[in-house]
Structures are given as structure tokens and as C-alpha cells.
């Protein structure tokens, strides 16, 4: 339902853009977001965005990461600039999706994409 892509290996100070596309039976997509989980740590929120583009960021990424979405393409993006070694983690996308007009809003997770920041 959610397919994430765009991870990779980048040097400190570099940039990456993650993408996450929703597919399948979709009536509407509400909040979308990115979370990350570093080795040995709990999953944490990185950024979220509402359907009307209201955003929220973790303090650790404010000013460096930007979340945005293309509602026509059912896709959410995370532009990551000035990456630091502590940004190394598996990044997961999340979305609240209604499959039909009378359906309920369900949360879905993408499969995760590895981001490694290292020299």
C-alpha cells in the first residue's frame, strides 16, 4: 500500500530525498509522515503533514528536513539536507488512508528505507 524509496549512503552535510507513494484502493489520504528507527533505539517521529499541508517536525531535524506531499500523486516526500551521522536510521513512511467513502481511516506503514550518513 505504501512504497518508500530514496535511501542510501551519503556523506555528512549531504542531501537525500525520500519518496513514499500510496497505491491500491484509496478514497482519501489524511495525515502522512516519516518516522525513523536507529539500531537499538525506538522508532521516533521525524515529520508529519496534514492533507492541507500543515507540518510538524522533530526538534532534531527542524531547519534541515522538509516534508511535502503531492495529493494528486498520493505521494509524500522528505527532503533531507545537511545530514548528520545521527540521522542514520531506517526511515518509514506512514499514512492514514480511507479505502472508500464510508470506510474508516486506517494507518499504514511503508517497508522502510535505509539512510546511512558516514564519511
N, CA and C atoms as a LAMMPS dump frame, in Angstrom:
ITEM: TIMESTEP
0
ITEM: NUMBER OF ATOMS
357
ITEM: BOX BOUNDS ff ff ff
-5.0000000000000000e+02 5.0000000000000000e+02
-5.0000000000000000e+02 5.0000000000000000e+02
-5.0000000000000000e+02 5.0000000000000000e+02
ITEM: ATOMS id mol type element x y z
1 1 1 N 0.826 -1.2 0
2 1 2 C 0 0 0
3 1 3 C 0.866 1.258 0
4 2 1 N 2 1.2 0.749
5 2 2 C 2.934 2.322 0.777
6 2 3 C 4.297 1.816 0.339
7 3 1 N 4.892 2.476 -0.646
8 3 2 C 6.192 2.079 -1.17
9 3 3 C 7.153 3.236 -1.004
10 4 1 N 8.162 3.023 -0.152
11 4 2 C 9.158 4.061 0.11
12 4 3 C 10.403 3.826 -0.726
13 5 1 N 11.071 4.911 -1.074
14 5 2 C 12.308 4.811 -1.842
15 5 3 C 13.161 6.054 -1.589
16 6 1 N 14.43 5.984 -2.024
17 6 2 C 15.289 7.153 -1.963
18 6 3 C 16.391 7.111 -0.94
19 7 1 N 16.45 6.071 -0.128
20 7 2 C 17.511 5.996 0.857
21 7 3 C 18.845 5.699 0.22
22 8 1 N 19.891 5.723 1.041
23 8 2 C 21.213 5.423 0.535
24 8 3 C 22.291 5.877 1.478
25 9 1 N 23.519 5.859 0.972
26 9 2 C 24.693 6.28 1.729
27 9 3 C 25.079 7.686 1.281
28 10 1 N 25.276 8.572 2.238
29 10 2 C 25.631 9.949 1.922
30 10 3 C 26.631 10.443 2.958
31 11 1 N 27.485 11.349 2.54
32 11 2 C 28.472 11.919 3.46
33 11 3 C 27.821 12.98 4.344
34 12 1 N 28.384 13.228 5.513
35 12 2 C 27.87 14.312 6.36
36 12 3 C 27.812 15.625 5.587
37 13 1 N 26.713 16.34 5.778
38 13 2 C 26.494 17.579 5.044
39 13 3 C 25.769 17.387 3.73
40 14 1 N 25.595 16.159 3.323
41 14 2 C 24.933 15.877 2.056
42 14 3 C 23.423 15.892 2.16
43 15 1 N 22.774 15.568 1.046
44 15 2 C 21.318 15.61 0.958
45 15 3 C 20.772 14.327 0.352
46 16 1 N 19.552 14.012 0.737
47 16 2 C 18.789 12.916 0.146
48 16 3 C 17.324 13.327 0.12
49 17 1 N 16.588 12.764 -0.818
50 17 2 C 15.143 12.959 -0.852
51 17 3 C 14.473 11.59 -0.83
52 18 1 N 13.63 11.377 0.156
53 18 2 C 12.847 10.154 0.257
54 18 3 C 11.467 10.388 -0.348
55 19 1 N 10.94 9.336 -0.943
56 19 2 C 9.597 9.378 -1.508
57 19 3 C 8.797 8.205 -0.963
58 20 1 N 7.497 8.385 -0.86
59 20 2 C 6.614 7.304 -0.418
60 20 3 C 5.298 7.455 -1.15
61 21 1 N 4.983 6.467 -1.981
62 21 2 C 3.774 6.519 -2.798
63 21 3 C 2.749 5.517 -2.285
64 22 1 N 1.526 5.969 -2.17
65 22 2 C 0.423 5.096 -1.767
66 22 3 C -0.282 4.573 -3.009
67 23 1 N -0.684 3.326 -2.923
68 23 2 C -1.382 2.717 -4.051
69 23 3 C -2.472 1.798 -3.532
70 24 1 N -3.298 1.31 -4.463
71 24 2 C -4.389 0.425 -4.077
72 24 3 C -5.702 1.175 -4
73 25 1 N -6.597 0.679 -3.169
74 25 2 C -7.913 1.284 -3.021
75 25 3 C -7.826 2.504 -2.102
76 26 1 N -7.896 3.686 -2.707
77 26 2 C -7.734 4.926 -1.945
78 26 3 C -8.894 5.864 -2.242
79 27 1 N -9.644 6.227 -1.199
80 27 2 C -10.652 7.267 -1.325
81 27 3 C -10.064 8.604 -0.921
82 28 1 N -9.333 8.599 0.199
83 28 2 C -8.667 9.823 0.648
84 28 3 C -7.494 9.455 1.547
85 29 1 N -6.515 10.334 1.575
86 29 2 C -5.358 10.18 2.46
87 29 3 C -5.315 11.379 3.381
88 30 1 N -5.269 11.118 4.651
89 30 2 C -5.262 12.198 5.632
90 30 3 C -3.819 12.536 6.006
91 31 1 N -3.451 12.418 7.252
92 31 2 C -2.091 12.735 7.654
93 31 3 C -1.094 11.75 7.049
94 32 1 N 0.059 12.255 6.659
95 32 2 C 1.173 11.431 6.193
96 32 3 C 2.405 11.838 6.997
97 33 1 N 3.339 10.924 7.096
98 33 2 C 4.508 11.27 7.895
99 33 3 C 5.679 10.345 7.674
100 34 1 N 6.776 10.749 8.258
101 34 2 C 8.007 9.964 8.232
102 34 3 C 8.46 9.726 9.677
103 35 1 N 8.897 8.518 9.925
104 35 2 C 9.449 8.12 11.207
105 35 3 C 10.781 7.439 10.922
106 36 1 N 11.593 7.299 11.944
107 36 2 C 12.858 6.608 11.756
108 36 3 C 13.196 5.783 12.98
109 37 1 N 13.989 4.757 12.721
110 37 2 C 14.422 3.885 13.818
111 37 3 C 15.888 3.559 13.62
112 38 1 N 16.702 4.024 14.531
113 38 2 C 18.117 3.704 14.526
114 38 3 C 18.331 2.378 15.255
115 39 1 N 19.445 1.745 14.978
116 39 2 C 19.76 0.453 15.596
117 39 3 C 19.759 0.584 17.104
118 40 1 N 18.996 -0.269 17.758
119 40 2 C 18.96 -0.286 19.206
120 40 3 C 18.096 0.789 19.836
121 41 1 N 17.371 1.543 19.013
122 41 2 C 16.532 2.621 19.535
123 41 3 C 15.084 2.422 19.1
124 42 1 N 14.2 3.152 19.772
125 42 2 C 12.799 3.083 19.415
126 42 3 C 12.516 3.926 18.168
127 43 1 N 11.443 3.594 17.495
128 43 2 C 11.019 4.379 16.352
129 43 3 C 10.574 5.764 16.837
130 44 1 N 10.991 6.799 16.111
131 44 2 C 10.652 8.157 16.503
132 44 3 C 10.091 8.936 15.333
133 45 1 N 9.278 9.928 15.668
134 45 2 C 8.7 10.787 14.645
135 45 3 C 9.761 11.704 14.066
136 46 1 N 9.729 11.857 12.751
137 46 2 C 10.609 12.809 12.076
138 46 3 C 9.802 14.029 11.646
139 47 1 N 8.725 13.779 10.908
140 47 2 C 7.902 14.883 10.415
141 47 3 C 6.55 14.349 9.985
142 48 1 N 5.535 15.191 10.107
143 48 2 C 4.203 14.845 9.619
144 48 3 C 3.63 16.009 8.824
145 49 1 N 2.642 15.686 8
146 49 2 C 1.987 16.714 7.197
147 49 3 C 0.519 16.333 7.026
148 50 1 N -0.357 17.297 7.241
149 50 2 C -1.777 17.058 7.051
150 50 3 C -2.14 17.205 5.574
151 51 1 N -3.373 16.883 5.246
152 51 2 C -3.819 16.996 3.869
153 51 3 C -3.765 18.453 3.391
154 52 1 N -3.949 19.368 4.33
155 52 2 C -3.886 20.794 3.978
156 52 3 C -2.496 21.379 4.18
157 53 1 N -1.496 20.491 4.292
158 53 2 C -0.081 20.878 4.298
159 53 3 C 0.397 21.555 5.575
160 54 1 N -0.259 21.3 6.665
161 54 2 C 0.263 21.752 7.958
162 54 3 C 1.316 20.747 8.396
163 55 1 N 2.488 21.24 8.715
164 55 2 C 3.614 20.359 9.013
165 55 3 C 4.024 20.407 10.478
166 56 1 N 4.704 19.349 10.886
167 56 2 C 5.23 19.244 12.237
168 56 3 C 6.556 18.496 12.142
169 57 1 N 7.573 18.974 12.865
170 57 2 C 8.902 18.377 12.794
171 57 3 C 9.444 18.062 14.173
172 58 1 N 10.25 17.025 14.239
173 58 2 C 11.039 16.785 15.445
174 58 3 C 12.067 17.903 15.57
175 59 1 N 12.376 18.273 16.804
176 59 2 C 13.334 19.361 17.014
177 59 3 C 14.686 19.065 16.362
178 60 1 N 15.052 17.8 16.334
179 60 2 C 16.379 17.426 15.834
180 60 3 C 16.537 17.645 14.329
181 61 1 N 15.428 17.804 13.598
182 61 2 C 15.524 17.951 12.143
183 61 3 C 15.024 19.305 11.652
184 62 1 N 14.498 20.11 12.553
185 62 2 C 13.975 21.425 12.14
186 62 3 C 15.063 22.247 11.469
187 63 1 N 14.702 22.854 10.348
188 63 2 C 15.647 23.674 9.607
189 63 3 C 16.517 22.892 8.639
190 64 1 N 16.488 21.56 8.723
191 64 2 C 17.295 20.729 7.826
192 64 3 C 16.429 19.857 6.925
193 65 1 N 15.304 19.376 7.45
194 65 2 C 14.41 18.488 6.706
195 65 3 C 13.14 19.242 6.329
196 66 1 N 12.593 18.878 5.181
197 66 2 C 11.323 19.442 4.738
198 66 3 C 10.415 18.316 4.255
199 67 1 N 9.21 18.273 4.795
200 67 2 C 8.223 17.294 4.344
201 67 3 C 7.222 18.012 3.441
202 68 1 N 6.865 17.364 2.348
203 68 2 C 5.842 17.912 1.478
204 68 3 C 5.144 16.762 0.774
205 69 1 N 3.983 17.049 0.197
206 69 2 C 3.192 15.985 -0.412
207 69 3 C 2.58 16.454 -1.722
208 70 1 N 2.312 15.478 -2.562
209 70 2 C 1.614 15.715 -3.817
210 70 3 C 0.327 14.903 -3.741
211 71 1 N -0.77 15.558 -3.443
212 71 2 C -2.028 14.839 -3.246
213 71 3 C -2.515 14.179 -4.531
214 72 1 N -2.198 14.759 -5.672
215 72 2 C -2.619 14.16 -6.938
216 72 3 C -1.906 12.841 -7.202
217 73 1 N -0.702 12.727 -6.682
218 73 2 C 0.102 11.511 -6.877
219 73 3 C 0.094 10.605 -5.652
220 74 1 N -0.664 10.994 -4.615
221 74 2 C -0.726 10.199 -3.373
222 74 3 C 0.674 9.902 -2.831
223 75 1 N 1.519 10.906 -2.857
224 75 2 C 2.925 10.722 -2.504
225 75 3 C 3.365 11.761 -1.484
226 76 1 N 4.177 11.305 -0.545
227 76 2 C 4.79 12.207 0.426
228 76 3 C 6.3 12.117 0.258
229 77 1 N 6.952 13.245 0.458
230 77 2 C 8.397 13.343 0.288
231 77 3 C 9.051 13.857 1.566
232 78 1 N 10.322 13.532 1.714
233 78 2 C 11.122 14.103 2.797
234 78 3 C 12.446 14.543 2.2
235 79 1 N 12.628 15.841 2.099
236 79 2 C 13.889 16.396 1.64
237 79 3 C 14.797 16.585 2.845
238 80 1 N 15.932 15.923 2.827
239 80 2 C 16.853 15.952 3.957
240 80 3 C 18.148 16.623 3.528
241 81 1 N 18.446 17.757 4.144
242 81 2 C 19.668 18.497 3.85
243 81 3 C 20.571 18.527 5.077
244 82 1 N 21.838 18.838 4.84
245 82 2 C 22.814 18.926 5.933
246 82 3 C 22.723 17.701 6.852
247 83 1 N 22.775 16.551 6.246
248 83 2 C 22.631 15.31 7.002
249 83 3 C 23.803 15.103 7.951
250 84 1 N 23.494 14.509 9.094
251 84 2 C 24.477 14.237 10.137
252 84 3 C 24.528 12.739 10.402
253 85 1 N 25.631 12.258 10.947
254 85 2 C 25.72 10.823 11.254
255 85 3 C 24.566 10.342 12.143
256 86 1 N 24.088 11.203 13.03
257 86 2 C 22.995 10.793 13.919
258 86 3 C 21.653 10.677 13.193
259 87 1 N 21.599 11.049 11.924
260 87 2 C 20.393 10.831 11.133
261 87 3 C 20.343 9.41 10.557
262 88 1 N 21.397 8.65 10.743
263 88 2 C 21.44 7.283 10.246
264 88 3 C 20.354 6.44 10.898
265 89 1 N 19.522 5.835 10.072
266 89 2 C 18.387 5.049 10.567
267 89 3 C 17.644 4.441 9.381
268 90 1 N 16.712 3.563 9.707
269 90 2 C 15.73 3.127 8.717
270 90 3 C 14.556 4.087 8.803
271 91 1 N 14.176 4.643 7.678
272 91 2 C 13.093 5.62 7.616
273 91 3 C 11.828 4.948 7.098
274 92 1 N 10.747 5.167 7.824
275 92 2 C 9.458 4.577 7.484
276 92 3 C 8.444 5.688 7.188
277 93 1 N 7.644 5.484 6.151
278 93 2 C 6.547 6.413 5.917
279 93 3 C 5.267 5.839 6.507
280 94 1 N 4.37 6.73 6.806
281 94 2 C 3.101 6.364 7.435
282 94 3 C 2.007 7.221 6.828
283 95 1 N 0.824 6.649 6.684
284 95 2 C -0.293 7.426 6.141
285 95 3 C -1.61 6.894 6.678
286 96 1 N -2.539 7.791 6.884
287 96 2 C -3.893 7.421 7.246
288 96 3 C -4.746 7.422 5.989
289 97 1 N -5.273 6.282 5.622
290 97 2 C -5.955 6.118 4.335
291 97 3 C -7.365 5.59 4.531
292 98 1 N -8.31 6.207 3.835
293 98 2 C -9.675 5.683 3.733
294 98 3 C -9.797 5.004 2.384
295 99 1 N -10.229 3.742 2.415
296 99 2 C -10.334 2.988 1.175
297 99 3 C -11.613 3.24 0.4
298 100 1 N -12.602 3.815 1.051
299 100 2 C -13.869 4.107 0.388
300 100 3 C -14.548 5.249 1.125
301 101 1 N -15.602 5.786 0.532
302 101 2 C -16.265 6.943 1.127
303 101 3 C -16.803 6.625 2.514
304 102 1 N -17.312 5.439 2.715
305 102 2 C -17.871 5.06 4.011
306 102 3 C -16.881 4.27 4.872
307 103 1 N -15.678 4.105 4.38
308 103 2 C -14.688 3.337 5.119
309 103 3 C -14.094 4.114 6.274
310 104 1 N -13.314 3.437 7.076
311 104 2 C -12.648 4.084 8.21
312 104 3 C -11.226 4.463 7.818
313 105 1 N -10.682 5.422 8.544
314 105 2 C -9.305 5.832 8.322
315 105 3 C -8.372 4.824 8.988
316 106 1 N -7.527 4.186 8.19
317 106 2 C -6.602 3.192 8.73
318 106 3 C -5.173 3.668 8.526
319 107 1 N -4.325 3.319 9.487
320 107 2 C -2.913 3.672 9.391
321 107 3 C -2.13 2.595 8.666
322 108 1 N -1.277 3.006 7.756
323 108 2 C -0.436 2.082 7.005
324 108 3 C 1.025 2.514 7.133
325 109 1 N 1.928 1.513 7.079
326 109 2 C 3.363 1.767 7.125
327 109 3 C 4.012 1.278 5.842
328 110 1 N 4.996 2.033 5.373
329 110 2 C 5.823 1.563 4.287
330 110 3 C 6.848 0.577 4.792
331 111 1 N 7.65 0.033 3.875
332 111 2 C 8.561 -1.048 4.223
333 111 3 C 9.859 -0.566 4.827
334 112 1 N 10.126 0.719 4.804
335 112 2 C 11.367 1.235 5.365
336 112 3 C 12.458 1.353 4.314
337 113 1 N 13.23 2.424 4.439
338 113 2 C 14.373 2.623 3.538
339 113 3 C 15.561 3.097 4.376
340 114 1 N 16.713 2.493 4.146
341 114 2 C 17.896 2.771 4.973
342 114 3 C 18.572 4.066 4.536
343 115 1 N 18.847 4.915 5.5
344 115 2 C 19.651 6.114 5.29
345 115 3 C 20.891 5.993 6.162
346 116 1 N 22.044 6.071 5.539
347 116 2 C 23.313 5.994 6.261
348 116 3 C 24.132 7.238 5.955
349 117 1 N 24.515 7.937 7.013
350 117 2 C 25.316 9.157 6.869
351 117 3 C 26.687 8.872 7.455
352 118 1 N 27.677 8.803 6.579
353 118 2 C 29.008 8.419 7.021
354 118 3 C 30.038 8.914 6.027
355 119 1 N 31.213 9.232 6.553
356 119 2 C 32.305 9.624 5.68
357 119 3 C 33.192 8.429 5.358
